[in-house]
Amino acid sequence: MSPWKALTFKVGLDADSAFPMAQFRGVNDPITISFSLTAAQTKVSRTLKIGITLAQSSGRSSVTVNGKWTAAVPASVAVKTRGVTRGVIVGNYKLYEYIIPSSALVAGTNTIKLTVASGATDPSEKFLASSVVFDALELV
């Protein structure tokens, strides 16, 4: 298994298995997704869909595109306990949708930076920090 750390995932180049199943604030935060668009593809707004099966300690994704546009941070559906580390069998599935305006996109290489947003104070044990467990990501 690869070490848990911040990373850049390159769409079309990296294996799907390189994308982490979970993101813990202070461990593998941020996750940056790099992808290319044609000039024609930048003419319309896009929607980033992030499906999570579980979040803990008020965790949810904060999204920044190309370092210049940041989405509003949505409300959390996170459990108040250590869901990821204690083996929750019924999560709190949530599909978050972030509408990215066309003005935030560029022809060529684009980046989406995912960080864990939370109002909670993280404990000293970093794998008990605010986190999200990913099910799927899609940019449409």
GUSETI-935661 format. One line per 10 residues: number of its first residue (from 1); for each residue x, y, z of C-alpha. Coordinates in nm, 3 decimals. Layout:
BEGIN
NUM	X Y Z  ...
***
This chain:
BEGIN
1	0.000 0.000 0.000  0.123 0.349 -0.081  0.183 0.595 0.201  -0.101 0.832 0.284  -0.002 1.182 0.176  -0.122 1.476 -0.031  -0.114 1.390 -0.399  -0.192 1.499 -0.753  -0.407 1.256 -0.952  -0.369 1.297 -1.329
11	-0.685 1.197 -1.517  -0.604 0.972 -1.811  -0.252 0.900 -1.686  -0.283 0.761 -1.334  -0.447 0.428 -1.258  -0.783 0.460 -1.084  -0.629 0.269 -0.793  -0.395 0.565 -0.730  -0.690 0.771 -0.605  -0.735 0.724 -0.229
21	-1.050 0.571 -0.085  -1.057 0.830 0.191  -0.924 1.175 0.268  -0.820 1.270 0.621  -0.750 1.632 0.707  -0.382 1.659 0.798  -0.292 1.324 0.639  -0.362 1.322 0.264  -0.505 1.669 0.233  -0.517 1.821 -0.027
31	-0.591 1.591 -0.316  -0.539 1.768 -0.648  -0.700 1.638 -0.965  -0.532 1.743 -1.290  -0.718 1.715 -1.622  -0.726 1.874 -1.968  -1.006 2.053 -2.150  -1.031 2.181 -2.505  -1.132 2.542 -2.569  -1.479 2.421 -2.669
41	-1.515 2.229 -2.340  -1.451 2.546 -2.137  -1.750 2.730 -2.288  -2.005 2.579 -2.049  -2.026 2.537 -1.674  -1.939 2.193 -1.538  -2.071 2.004 -1.237  -1.835 1.813 -1.010  -2.020 1.530 -0.838  -1.862 1.375 -0.530
51	-2.032 1.074 -0.378  -1.924 0.988 -0.025  -2.022 0.679 0.171  -1.915 0.817 0.506  -1.776 1.130 0.663  -1.672 1.195 1.021  -1.631 1.500 1.244  -1.822 1.739 1.017  -1.603 1.648 0.719  -1.700 1.742 0.364
61	-1.508 1.843 0.055  -1.404 2.198 -0.017  -1.339 2.251 -0.389  -1.100 2.500 -0.552  -1.057 2.516 -0.930  -0.734 2.642 -1.086  -0.645 2.824 -0.765  -0.887 3.105 -0.847  -1.242 2.984 -0.784  -1.371 2.817 -0.468
71	-1.714 2.659 -0.429  -1.940 2.731 -0.135  -1.882 2.469 0.135  -2.197 2.254 0.172  -2.355 2.135 0.496  -2.209 1.818 0.643  -2.383 1.484 0.690  -2.090 1.344 0.889  -2.125 1.112 1.185  -2.004 1.248 1.517
81	-1.799 0.939 1.595  -1.504 0.750 1.446  -1.691 0.597 1.155  -1.392 0.517 0.936  -1.177 0.362 1.207  -1.442 0.164 1.393  -1.609 -0.005 1.097  -1.946 0.152 1.035  -2.149 -0.085 0.818  -2.421 0.165 0.731
91	-2.272 0.494 0.621  -2.435 0.825 0.549  -2.420 0.833 0.170  -2.435 1.180 0.022  -2.392 1.309 -0.331  -2.247 1.658 -0.328  -2.269 1.864 -0.648  -2.047 2.165 -0.711  -2.131 2.383 -1.012  -1.810 2.518 -1.164
101	-1.860 2.828 -1.380  -1.706 2.828 -1.726  -1.505 3.136 -1.624  -1.306 2.917 -1.380  -1.195 2.676 -1.655  -0.912 2.712 -1.907  -0.817 2.544 -2.232  -0.536 2.299 -2.150  -0.451 2.179 -1.800  -0.697 2.245 -1.517
111	-0.677 2.150 -1.149  -0.939 2.076 -0.888  -0.810 2.084 -0.532  -1.009 1.890 -0.273  -0.955 1.969 0.093  -1.150 1.852 0.397  -1.366 2.129 0.540  -1.484 2.100 0.899  -1.558 2.320 1.195  -1.441 2.044 1.430
121	-1.108 2.046 1.610  -0.900 1.748 1.504  -0.758 1.516 1.771  -0.386 1.444 1.798  -0.433 1.102 1.632  -0.437 1.209 1.267  -0.649 0.917 1.140  -0.931 1.027 1.373  -0.939 1.371 1.208  -1.224 1.507 0.999
131	-1.250 1.294 0.687  -1.455 1.172 0.392  -1.473 0.827 0.231  -1.517 0.847 -0.146  -1.751 0.635 -0.353  -1.731 0.820 -0.685  -1.623 1.144 -0.849  -1.754 1.270 -1.183  -1.711 1.591 -1.378  -1.996 1.651 -1.623
***
